[in-house]
Amino acid sequence: MRIGFSELKVGDRGKVMGFDRGNAAHRQKLLSMGLTPGAEFTVVRVAPLGDPVEIRVRGADLSLRSDEASALMVERIDAPVTPEPENAVTIAIVGNPNCGKTTLFNGLTGAHQRVGNWGGVTVEKKVGAFDFAGRSYRVVDLPGIYSLDAHDEASAVDESIARDYILSGEADIVINIIDASNLEHGLYLTTQLLEMAAPVAVVLNVMDDLDEREARIDAEAVRRRLDRPVAAVVVTRRKQLDGLEAEIEQWVRERTPSRFSLDYPPAIENAIAELAREIGATQSSGLDPRWLALRLLEGDGFAARKVSPQVREAQARLAEKIASETQSDPDTLIADARYRFAHGLAEEALAARPVTRVTASDLIDRIALNRFLGIPIFLAVMYCLFWFTIALGRAFRPFFVMMSETFFVEGPRYLLGEIGSPKWLTAILADGLGNGLLQVVTFIPIIGFLYLFVSMLEESGYMSRANFIMDRLMKSLGLPGNAFIPMVVGFGCNVPAIMATRTMERPRDRIVAVLMSPFMSCGGRLAVYTVFAAAFFPAEGQFVVFGIYLLGILFAMLTSLLMKFSLLPEERSLHVLTLPSYHWPKPRNVLINSWIRLKMFLFKVGKYIIPLVFLVKILSAWGTDGSFDRRPIEQSMLAAGGRAITPILAPMGVTQDNWPATVALLTGVLHKVVIVSTLGSIYLEQAQHAPSASPERHEDAPVAAHAAAANASPPEAKAIEAETPSPESAKPPQRGAERDRALAEAEAKARITAFWRSAATAQAFAAAVAEAKWSLARDDRRALFLIDPLGGAHTLAGGVEGVSVKDIRKRMAQLDSKVLPSVGEAQEKARAAIAAERARAAAERAAAAPPAPAHAAEPKHEAMEHMPPPTAEQAHERQRRRGAAAPSADAHLTAPVAGGGFDLRERLHRAAMTVPRNLAALVGIGAPVRLHGAAAGLAPALATRFDGKVGALAYLVLLLCYPCISTTAATARETSRRWTGFMVFWTLSLGYGAAVLFYQIGTFASHPSSSAAWIIGVLAYFILLGAASFYVGPRSKTVPANAGVEV
């Protein structure tokens, strides 16, 4: 086998076989030094710095530089031309898409597979192995192709990979699998493989629809006409694959190169003979001259680069001659000859002609591809894909999160604490590395279910139909129809959406689809949208959230159009693909494909996620004093960095006092839903440490109540004054459950008092109360839910006493928005005061209580000893009346382990119990286990810290655009570091620019001069960015071909 000189090592002996025509400048010098074809030599040594190389040839020692030696094509002398492999047999599998190639590969190798990329591109490379009869076999799954035609290397990457691999001679045998039901179509590729003189064997996959058409395949006729080994099997049946392994072992032992030759028209044969003579006389690339001549006549660019200019001139002259004689182009005549041969062989090999009748696939397509029903059915399938991925993924996610926390975070932290390790080491191993591993593992259920469903669609044959249905729409964006699938998946999670782009053939299309994916609003963003909508848009929040979703789609389309007309111009390509027959997905193939892809994600994407999560966690644990002691996040280096960069967000309405919003964006790179918990925790800490949060400061309540009562109707005014606590009564009792009840009442009354500070609020609510026939004195806790449109009204499940929640929300939405910040601030202070008092009371009770055995029941207050335990309904009602969400039946599963220790068995039990509970919740039985609830009281806090609705929406626009760590890592995996950097730059630029534009336009009346400057500056930036893209675009023609790197 011919190899490059660089593949030889010191001590290897070789023979000169020829020269690379690309290094003609060195050819004469090498010939004069005795390196002629057939000359034998030995590699003696390599210079200490790695270059040059000393060789011994014709009794003399020569020194050659690497660039000079690269002109040589050599062959190892000590390796036989056709070695009898002992444990290194390589098999290449090649065939059309959807012919059973991957099924055969999975059937032979099982889960013993490695998945990577072919060098320099993002095309998936799968390599597997199996053992048979004491010999090891290495199996390479080549890309699915219809032919070896690769006139344009950039747009025919799959064809180029298959051709180059077969020509390399690395495969000991090439198995060409053909769908026997489409024998004539599949034989076109077979003829091309045979003309390459490759050691080809043919496997006829007898698929289900062949029986449906009442046809039988004659494998012996195929073997006789092709003069190659042929086997007819059903690749989905394990027993037949066992027999195929025995045949492969025999094929390898008796392998020979193909000597197949088609009878072409005389004009073509004469041209082939003349070009073959010219090629043999002027080049020695090691390629068959007849095959090169045939490829030249077909206009193949690879063949043109392998021959001299004289041969290319002869080819052009002969092509014109053929066209004038036959009135047809050479490539047309060649393709016609191949298909005439394939048609004749198919006629002979099919023992019984197919019966003309409607098949099951035709019946399904009449509905699935119907002009009116096709798109609704497709959208229904996409919805199932979305539900299957997200709903089931989330059902299993708590299990993976809790298991990961146990083994990667809490377990190591406990063990390190037991051995007395320094805090910095605990922060690095548990908080940093442990959380990085946790972040990767939590994607297992979502990514796994995505690949499971996509594999089922691929196995069934529907994926090609999806391309067929959506091609017209996506073509306007410069993309194929199957680019719609990643967009749909992106609404659940951007990471599987990016991974789903692997179903697209062209690298250029994959890159554009990847760049569009971050703009699809994932489930984590939705959680943030909901909280902001409750704070700023209590009545029309659903329309705001829907608008943000549409804005993301608009940004994705803008990205695609920018790429289409600048950096990645649309390539001219034919939309020609086969629509395979429908098949029942085989569970073994689906599971193997899903597992291999999931494993690839964990190891390839995880290496990016872990270090980035590690960095963020270390910064959040590292205090500004340089220590790693546990502290509020606002005292961390991450918060210090947030304060430093907050001025950058000032043009979009984030003030310096609202630096937690900047910190939340920084922590949001881990996962967007973390923004909610970050804002909630920092705002709560700030409220607890505020001077006005002292639990004894209730003196203002009566004054405010009297002022509010003056503007209310008489019945309600009396109720307000009667229910407002005095300074003495505001002080809660000092012990037990009585204190808790008093605290709950004080909290409710304080919030009611704060709400009644506005005359407009009082009048609006008085009308609502009168209509509902309520008495505040009778049930102030129920009123608490209704008068709190920012924090509590959304928790009611339905109407009460004739007034629905929708009516109350509508009435509350009519209130003057200017009073809401003051209301929210007052409510937040009251809530913080009550929380602080409860914490102090709990600490006092814990200090006063005598130690009890671990199995003893918790002591009760004497006033409650004789009270029966509350029922579930009573507990739910008590929790609701206290102003907090009622705990679910599964709350104990995510609560901290009692005792403060590390109970491994208890943690594992809790994790395991989340799966059946969540699966039951999917069918409406019980409530799902939630890992993290929304921060209590966050909505009012948001209303006081952001600059109104405009500032909140500007913040959400930036949140929509910038990517998280996992999305960035997936982009790096599927494209390259260069395109990953561009994705981060583009999403941040678009998000920040759009947020600034929105805020400055919305607040233009407040500061027209500065707003005008910012608007002009942002627009000028985008114009310059677009101009630069259009300028660079025509100079990056080769970008798609080199889009990916092996990572």
N, C-alpha and C positions, 0 to 999 in steps of 0.2 A: 504494500500500500504506500502510495506516495505521501510524503510528509514534508513539512518545512524544515530547513536546516536547524532552526532554533529548537526543535523538539529532540535533537540528539544530545546525549550527555557525554561526559568524559569517559572514554573507553569504548564508546559505541563505534561500530564499523558501518559504513554506508556506501551507497553507490549513486553516482550522479545520474538522474533520469531525465533531466531537462532544465530549462530555465523559465523563469517567470517573465513574460513579455513586458510586464510593467517595469522591469529593471534592466532594460536594454543597454543602459549606459555602462553597466558593469560586465556585460556578457562577453565582449571581446577580451577584456583583461583576464577573466576567469578561464576562458578557453586557452589563452596563451600560456597560462600557468599550469596546464595539464588537466584542468577540471572539465573534461569533455564527457559527453554522454557515455555511460558505461564505466567510467573510471571509478575505482574503489579507493576509499580513504578511511582514515581512523582519526577520531577526535582525541588529541593528546592532552591538552590542558586549556584552561581558561585563565586569562590574565587576572591578577589580584583584584583589580577594580571592575572585573566583570566583562571587559572588552579590551583587546580582541581575543580571538580563538585561534589556537595552534592546531593544525591538522597535518597528517602525514599522507602524501599522495605521490605515487610513482617514485618512491624512495627519497623524496625531499620533504622537509618540514616547511609549511607555509603559515603565515600569520594573516588572518582575515578579520576585518571588522564585521560587526553584526550586520550593518546595512549592506555590505558587499555580499556576505554569505546568504542574505535573505533572497538573493536572486536565484539560488539553487533550489531545485526540486529533487529530493533525494529519497532513498528507500533503505531501510535497515537491512543489512546483509544477513544477520543472524536470525531474522524472523522469516519463516517461510511465507511464500506468497499466499497460500491458502492454509493457514495454520489449523490444526485440529484442536479446538479449544478444550481445555480441561475444566476450568471453572470460570470462564469469562466469555460466554456466548452472548452477543448483543442482538436483539431483535427489534426492528423498527416496524410499527404498525401505521399504515397510511390508508386513507379512504375518504370518501365523500362525507360531508356533515350528515348526521342522522342516519348513518348506515349501520350502526351497531359497533362502531370502532371503540368508543369509550366503554361500552358494555363488555367487549372482548378484553380490553385492557384490564378492567376491574375484575373480570372473571379469572384471568390468569394470575394477577398479582395480589388480589385482595386488598388489605389495608397496608401492605408493604410498599408504600409509595412515597416519593419525595416530590414536592411541587416547588418550582422556581420559575425563573424567566429565562427565555433564550437570550443569549448575549446581546446587550445593546438595545433590546426592545422589551415591551411589556407583554408580549405573547407568552401565554402560560406554557411551561415545559414540565411535563409529568414523566417521571422515571420510576419504574417499579421493578420487582424481582420475584422470581419463584424458583423452586428447586424441583428437579425431576430426574429420576434414575441416577442419582449421585452427581448431578451436574447443576451448576447455578446458571440461571438465565437472567439477563438484564433486558428489560423491555422499555422502549422509548415510544411514547404516544405522540406522534407527529400531529401538527394542526390539521383539522379537517379541511380538505381542499377538493375542488372539482377538476382541477387540472394543474399542470406544472407551469402554466403560462404566467410569466412575471415580467411583462414588458416594462412596467413601471415599478421599480423596487420599493418606492415609498408607499404605494397603495396596494401592493401585493406582497405584504410581509409574510403571510402564512405560506404562500407558494414558494417564496424565496427560501424560507427556513427549511421546508421539506426538500426542495431541490438540492440545497447546499449540503444537507445532512446525508442524503443518499449518495451524492457525488463524493463525499469525504471518504467513503468506504468504511466508516466506523461500524456500520451494521453488518453482521455476518449473514443475516437474511432479512429481507424486506417482505412483510406480510401485507398484502393488499386485500382488505376486506371489502366485499361488494354486497349490497343489498340485492338478493336474488330476485326480489319482486320488481326491481328497477335495473335489470341486468344490462340492458342496452346503454342506459345512461352511465352506469358505473364503469363499463368497459373502456370508455374513452380515456380515463386516467390510467387504466391498466396498460393500454397500448403505449402510452408515453413512458411509463415505468420500464416496460420491456425494451423499448428502443434505447434506453440509457444503459443497457447491458448490465443491469443490476441483478443480483441473485433474488429473484422475486418468487414468492409462493402466494397462491390465491386461496382465500377463505370466502366461500359463498354463505352468507347469513340468510338462512331460510326463515323469513319473518312470517308473522301470523297471517298477514293479508295475502300471502301467496296461496295458502290453503283456501282462504275465502274466495279467491279468484279461480279455484279449481285448476291450478297449474302445478306441474312437477318439474324440478330442475334436474337435468342430466349432467352431473359433475364430470363424468368421463368424457363427454363431448367437449366440454370447456378445456379439460386437460389436454385432449388430443389436438385441438386447434391452437392452443397457446404454447404447447410443449413445455408446460411448467407444472409443478405439483399443485393439486387442487383438492380442497376438502369442503364438503357441504355440511354445515352444522347449524344448530339453533343455539346461538351464543348465550341465550338466557337460561339454558339447561346445564346444570353442573356436570351431569354424567357425560354429556357430549363434549364438554370442555376437557374432561379428563382424557378422553380419547384423542382430542386435538393435541394435547401435550405430547403424547406418544408420537403423533405424526410430525410435530415440530422437531422432536429429537431426531427423527429420521431425515427430515429435510436438511437440518444443519449438517448431518453427517455426509449427505450426498449432494450438497449444494454445488451449483455450477452457475456461472454467469449466463444471462439470457442471450440467445442468438436470434431473437425474434426480428422479423423484417416484414413490413407491410408492402403490398404492391401499389405503388402510387402511379398516377398518370405518367405517360412517357416524358412529358415536359418536365415534371418534377424530378423524375428519376435521373434524367440527363443533367439537370442542374445540380442535384445532390452529388453525382459522380464527379462533376467538374470541380465543385467547391471542395469536396473531400480530398482531391488530389492537391489543390492549392494549399489546403490546411496542413496536410501531411508534409508538404515540402517546406513550409515556412514556420511552423510552430511545433512544440513538443510539450504541451501542457498536461499530457497524460489523459486527456479526454478523447473519447471515440470520435474520429474525424467525421464519420457519417452522421452521428447524432448532432455534432456541432453544425454541420452543413444544413441539416434539417431545421435546427433551431434558428439559424441565420435566415433561412427562407421564410420563417414565420415572424421575423422581425424581433427576435428576442434580444434585449439589451445585454443580458449576461453573456450570450454567445458572441455578440459583437465586441465586447471588451476582451475576449480571449483570443482574438485573431488579429492579424496584421492589417494595416490600412489597405494593402493590395487585395486581401481577401474580401474586405468590406466593399471595395470598389467592384470586385467581381460579382458579389452578391447583388448589389444594386443593378448592375447591368443585366444579370440573369433574371431578376424579378421583373424588369421592364419587358424583357423578351417573353417571359411566360405570360404576362398580362396581355401582350399584343397577340400572341398565338392562341390563347384560350379565352380571351375576354373575361378573365377572372384573376383575382389576386392569388399569389402562392399560398398564403395562409388559409384561404377559403378552400382551395383544392385539397390541401393536406387535411384539414378538419373533416371535410366531406368524405375523404377516403377512410379515415378512422371510423367515422360513424357508419359507413357502409359495411365495414368489417364487423363492427359491433352489432349491427342489425342482423347480419347474416348469422353470426354466432348465436345471438339470442333466439332467432327463429329455430335454429337447430337444437339448442340446449333445452328449450322449454318443451318437455315431453307432451304436454297438452296445452293447446292455446287457451289463453284466458277467456272465460265466458263474459260476454258483454252484459254487464248488469251493474246496478247501483250498489256500491259498497257502503259499509258502515261509516267510513270516513267521509264519503260523499254526502251521506245523509246528515252527519253532524255539521259539515261545512255549510250545508244549505241553510242552517240556522245560525251557526257561530259566525259566518261571514256574510250574513244577510245584510243588504244595504241599510236597512232600518234597525235591525236587531244587533248587528255586529258590534257597534260601539257600546251600547248599553251592556251587552254581555261582557265585553272587554273590561269595562269599568267595574262590573260586578266581580270579575276575576281579580282585578287589581285591588278591590276592596277586601276580598278574601285574603289576598297576599298581605295587605296592610294589617288586617285583623290577626291573621295567623302569626305574623312576625311580632307585632307589638303586644297584642293581648296575651298570647301564650308566653311570649318572652317576659313580660312583666309578671306573669303568674309565677314563673320560676326564678325571677330575679332576686326576690328576698332570700331564697335559699342560698344562692351563690354569694350574695353580699354577706350574709351572716356567717357562712362557712369561711369566706375569705377573711372577714374581720377576726374570726376565731383563730385561724392558723397563721395569718400574715401580720395582723396588727395587735389584737388584744393578747393573744398567746405569747408572742415574742416580748411584748411590753411587760407582761406579768413575770416571765422568766428572767428578763433582764433586771427587773426590780428585785426579784428574790435573790439574785446573786450580787446585788449592790453595784450594778454597772453605772457609770456616769450618765447624767441626763442627756448629754450631747450624743452619746452612743445610742441611747434609746430613741432619741429624735431621728437619728439617721436610719436606724434599722427598722423600727416599728412605724414611726410616722412617715418617714420618707419612702424607703424601699417597700415596706409593707403596704402602704396605701397605693403605691404604684402598681404592685401586683394585683391589689384589689380592684383597681380601676380597669385593668385588662380583663380580669375574670368576670366582672359584672356584665361584660358584653357577650359572654358565651351564650346565654339563652336567646338573646335577640338575633345575633349573627347566625347562630345555629338553626333557628327556626326559619330565618330568611333563606338560607341555603337549602334547607329541606324543601321548602315550597318551590323555590326556583328550580331545583333539581327535578321535582315532580312535573313542573311545567315543561321542562326540557325533555324529559323522558316521554311525556305524553304526546309531544309534537305540537303543543299549542304555542310555544314561544315563537315559532316562525309565523304563526297566524297573527300574533300581536304585532310583529314587525309589519306584516301586510296591512293590518287595519290602520295603524297610526302613521304610516310613512308619509302620507300626504300632508298631515299637520306638521310633523317634525321636519319635513323637507324645507319648509319656509325658514326654519332656524338653522339650516345647514346640517341636519342630523338625520340618521335613519330612524325608522319607526320604533325600534326597540329602545331608543334613548328615553322614551316616555316612562319605562318601568323604573329606572333609578329615581326619576323625579317623584313618582308616587311613593316609593319606599322611603324617600327622604323626609316625608311628613311624619314618619315614625322615628327615624334616626338617620342622621347623615352618613354615619360610618357604613352601615350595610348598603346604603344607596351608592356610595363610591365603590364598594366592593362589587356591586351588581353591574357596574360598567364593563366588567370582564366579558359579558355576553356580547359585546359589540366587537365587530371585526377589525375596523380600521383604528390605528393608534390616534389619529387626529380626532375621530369621533369620541374616543374614550376620554381624551384630555378635555374636550369641550364639555362633555357630560359631567366630568369630575369638577370642573370649575363652576358649573351651575348648581351642583348639589348643596353647597353650604347655604344657599339662599332659601332652601326649603325649610320651613319652620318645623322643628322637631318637637317631640313631646316635652323635652326639658324647657324649651322656650315657651311652650303653651302654659306651663305652670307659672312662669313669670308674668306672661300676658294677663292671666286670670287675676293675679293679685293686684296688678296695676289697674286693671279694669274695675275691680271692686272699689279701689281707692278714689279713682277719678271719674269713672263712668258707670255709676251704679245702675242706671236705667238702660243705657245703650251700649253696655260693655261687649255684648256679642257682636255688634256691628263693627266695633273698633278692632276686636280680635280678627274678625274675618277680613277687614281691610288690611291688616298687617300681613296676613297670609297672602292676599292678592299682591301686596307690594313686593313680597319676596319672590313671587312668580314673575312679576314684572322685571325685577332686578336680574333674575336668571335668564329671561329672554333677552334683556339688554346685553348681558355677558356673552350669550351665544352669538348675537348679531355683531357685536364688536369683534369677536374672534373670527367670524365668518368673513368680515371685510377688512381685517387687518392682520393680526399675528398668525392666525390659522385659517387661511382662505379655504373655502369649500373646494374639495377635490372632485373632479369629474369622475363619476363612477356609475356603473350600471347597477340598477336595483334588480338583480337577478338572483333568486334563491329558490331552492326546492321547498315545496310544502309536503313534508313527509306524512305518511298515514298515521292516524292516531293509534296509540298503544297504551295499554295499562302500564303505569310505572312499576318497575321491578323494585321491590323494597331493598334488595341487596345493593343494587346500583345507586339508588337514591341515598341510602345511608353512607355508602362509601364515598360518593361524591361530596356529600355534605361534610363528612368528617375530614376529608382531605383539605377542603377549602377552609373549614373552621380552624384546623391545625395550622394552616398557612397564615391565617389572620393572627392567631395568638403569638406565633413566633416572629412574624415579619413586622406586624404593626406594633406588637408589644414592645419591641426594642426602641421605639420612638416614644411611646406613651410613658413608660416607666421613668426614664430620666427627667421628663418634663414635669410629671406629677411629683417626683422626688424634689425637684427644685422649688415648686410652689409650696409644698408641705414644709420644707425646711425653712423657707422664708417666713411662713406663718407661725412656726414654732420658735424661731430665733428672735429673742427680745431685743429691744433697742439698747438694753444694757449689756448685750453680748452673751447673756445666759440663755439656757434652754428650760428654765422653770416654767411651769404651767401658768399662763396669764391670759387676760383677755386679748382677743386678736388685735384690738386697737393699739396695743403696746408692742406689736411685732414689727419686724423689719418690713414685712409685706404692707402693713398699714402705713409705715413711714414712707415707703415708696408710693403708695396711693396718694398720700398727702402731697408728695412732691410733684406728681403729674396731674393732680386735679386741675390746676390752671389751664391745662391743655383742653379740658372739657368745658371750660367756661363759655366758649362761643355757642355751645348747645344747651346752656342753661344749668349746668352743674356748678354750684357755688363752692367756695372753699369750705364753708361750714358743712357741706354735704359730702365730705370726703369719703364716708362709707360707701357711697354709690360707686366711686372709683375702685375702692378695694373689692367691691362685689364683682365688678367687671374683671378684675385680675383673678379672683378665685373662680369666676365663671369659665375660665379656660379649661378647668377640670371637667365641668359639666354645667350646663346653663342653669339647671335647677338649683345649683349651689348658691346662686345669686339670692334666692329667697331666704335661705337660712343665714347667709352672711349678713344681709340687711337686717333681718329680724334680730340676730344676736347682738350686733353692734348698737342698733337703735335701743334695744332693751337695756343694755349696759349703760348707755348714755342716760336713759331715763332714770335708772336706779341710782346713779351717782349725781343726778341733778339736785341743786339745793332745795327745790320746791317739792321734792319727792318724799319728804319726811312724813311718816305715817301720822304724826300728831297734828299736822296742819290742815284742820278741817274748819278753821274759823270762818273762812269765806263762804261756806255753804249756805248758812241762813241768809246772809245778805244777798247772795245771788238769787236765792229762791224767792225772796220777797220782791226783788226787782223783776224777776220773770213772771211772778204772779200778777204783778200790776198790769201786764200786757195780756194776760190770759183771761178766759171766760171765768165767771165766778166759781162754778163747781170745780173746775180743774185747779184754780188758784188755791182754794181751800185744801184740796188734796195735796198740792205741792207743799204748802206751809206745814201741813200736818205731818207729812212724811219726811221732811228735811231734818237731818240730825243736828242737834245742838252740839257745841264743843264738848260738853260733858258726855252726852250720849254717843258721840262719835268714837269715844275711846272704847275699844272692845274689851270684853272680859279677858282675864288673864290665863284661863285654863281651858283645855279640852275642846269638845265639840261645840260648846256654847260660843267660844271665841271664833271658831270657824264660821258658824252661822251668822254671828254678828259682823264678821268681816265681809261675808258675802252680801249681807244687806247694805253695809256701808259702801261697798263697791257699787252696788246697783244705784243707791241713792245719789252717790257722788256723780255718777255718769248722767243720771237724770238731771241733776242740778246743772251740770256743765252744758247739757243740751239746751236747757231753758234760758240760757244767757242771752239768746238772740230773740228779739221780738218777732221777727219774721218766722223763726222756727216755732216759737210758741203758738202763734196764730195758726200756722199750717197744721201742727200736730193736734191742736185743740179740736179742729174740725174733724180730723181723722178719729180721735178718741170718741167724740160725740156721735159720729156715725156708727162706730163699732159698739157703742153703749158700754164702754169700759170704765172702770174706776181705778185710777192709779193707786189709791189707798188699798184697794182690794188685792191687786196683784202687780206690784211694781216690777217684779222680776220679768214677768211676761212682757210688760211694757218696755223693759230694757231692750229686748230683742227688736221691737218694732221701731223704737226711736233711734236706733243706732244703724243708720243705713250703710255706714262704712265698715262696721265690724260685725254686726249680728243679723241683720235682716235676711241675708242670703242663706242663713242656716235653717230657716223654717221650711218644713216640707210642704206646707199647704196653708190654706186660709184658716182663720180663727173667727168664729162667731160672725160669719157672713162677709168678712173683709179679707180678700186674698192678699197674698204677699205682693203680687203684681200691682194691686191697687195702692198698697202702702209705698212701694218703691216709686210708683209714678208720682204720688203726692210728695214724697221726700225729694224727688228729683227736681221739683218745682222751687225748692228753696234756693235762696241766694247762695251761689257758690262761694261768695266771699266769707261767709260765716263758717264754712266747713273747716278751714285750717285751725281756727281758734277752738272749735268744738273738738277736733281731733287731738289738739295739744292738751286740752283739759282732760279728755278721756284717758290719754296716755299717762298723764301724771297721776291721775287717780288710780289707774291700773297698776302703775309701778309702785305707788305707795302701799296698796293692798298686798302686792306680791312681796314687798320687803317685810311687811308686818307678819305675813304668813311664814316667811322663811325664819324670822326671828322666833316666832312662836314654836315652830317645829324644832328649832335648835334648843330652846328652853325645855321642851318636853323630852327631847332625847337626852339632855344632860341630867334631868331630874329622874328619869326612869331607871330603876335598878336593872342590872344585867340579867338577862333571862337565857335559859337553855335554847339551843338552836331549834329544838322541836316545839318549844313552847309557843302558845298563841300570843299575838300582840296584845299588850294590856289595853283595856278600854277605860274610858272615863266613867266615873261612878254613876253619872246621870244616864249613861247609856247601857249599863250592864244588863238591865232587865228588858231592854228593847230587843224585839226579834230582828234577825238580820234582814237587810233590805232585799227586796226582790230585784230582778234585773231591770224591770220597768221603773221601779222606784230609784234605783241607782242612776239610770239614764236620765230621769226627770230631775234628780238632784244636780247632776252634772250640768244639765242644760240650764237650770235656773241659776247656777253660779256663773253663767256667761261663757262657758267653755264647751268645746265640742265633746259630745258623749264618747267615751272610749268604746271601741269595738270589742266584740267578743274575743278577738285575738290580740288585744293590746298587751297581754302578758307575754306574748311571744317575742316582742321587740323591746320589752322593758329590761332594765339592767338586772343582772343576776343578784339575788339577795345575798347580803353578807359581804359584798365588796370583794370577794375572792374570785378565783377562776375555776369554775365548775365546767370541765370539758364536756361531760356527759349531758348536763343540762343545756349547754349551748347547742350541741349537736341535735338534741331532741327538739329544741325550739326551731332550729333551721329546717329539720325534716318536716315538722308539722305545718310549715307555711305552704308547702306544695299542695296537699289535699285541700286546705282551706281556700287557697286562691283558685284552684280549679273548680271547686264547688261554687265560688262566687261568680265565675264566668257563666254559669247556668242559673244564676239567681238565687243560690242557696247561701245565705249568710253574707258577710261583708269581707272584702279582701284584706289581707294583712298589709298595712302601710308602714314603710320604714321611717318616713319623716313626714310629720304634718306641717301645715303652713304655720309660720310664726304668728303667735297670737298677737292681735293688736297691730299688725304690720301695716294694714291699710290706712288707719288714721295717721300713723307716723309718716308714711309716704306723702300723704296730703300736706303735711306741714313742712316737709323738707325739700320737695321738688317745686319748681316754679310753675305751678298750675298744670293744666292739661297739656299745654304746649310743651313744657319742659319734660313731662312724663313721656309723651309720644316721641319726642326727639331721642330720649334715652332708649326707648324700645326700638327705634330705627337702627341705632348703633348695635343694640343687642341682637337684632335680626341678622346682621351682616357678619359680624366677626366670628371666626371659627373657634371651636374648642380644640383641645389637645388631640383628642381621638380623631377628629376630622382631619386635622393637619397631618397626623401620622398616617392615616389611610391614604391621603393624597400623595404623600411621599412614597408609599408602597406601590401605588398604582401608576404613578407618572415618574417624576424625577425630582431631585432637589431644586432644580431651577424652576420647574413649574410649580412646585410647592411654595417656593418663595414668592412667585408671582401671584399665586392664589391668596396668600396672606396679605400681600401688598394691595391687591385689587379689592378684596373684601373690606379691609380696613379703610381704604381710601373712599370707596363708595359709601360705606356705612357712616363714616365720620362726616364726609361732605354732605350727604343727604340729611343727616341729623342737624348739622349747622344750618343748612338752607331752611329746613322746616322750622327750626326755632327762630331764626332771624326774621323770616317772613311772618311768622305768627306773632312776634313781638315787635314788629317794625314801628308801630306807633309809639312805643315807649322810648326807643332810642333810634331814630331814623338814620342818623349819620353813621353810627357804627354798624348798624344792620346793613345799610347799603354797601359799606366797604366790605363786609364779610360776604355778602351775596355776590358782589362782583368778583371778589377774590376766589371764591369756590368755583364759580362758573368758569373763570379764566383757567383755573387749575384743571378742570375736567376737559376744557377745550385743548389745552396743551397736551394733556395725557392722551386724548384721542388722536391728536395730530402725530404725536410720537409713535403711537401704535400703528397708524396708517403708514408712517414713514419706514418703520422697522419691518412691517409685515412682508412686503415684497422681497426683502433681503433674507428672509428666513424660510425659504422654500423647503429645506431639508429637515425642518423641525419635526414633522410627524414621524419620519422614518427613525429618528433618534430620540423619540419621545421618552423612552423609559430607560432605566438603568437596572442592572441586577442588584437587588438590595437584599 
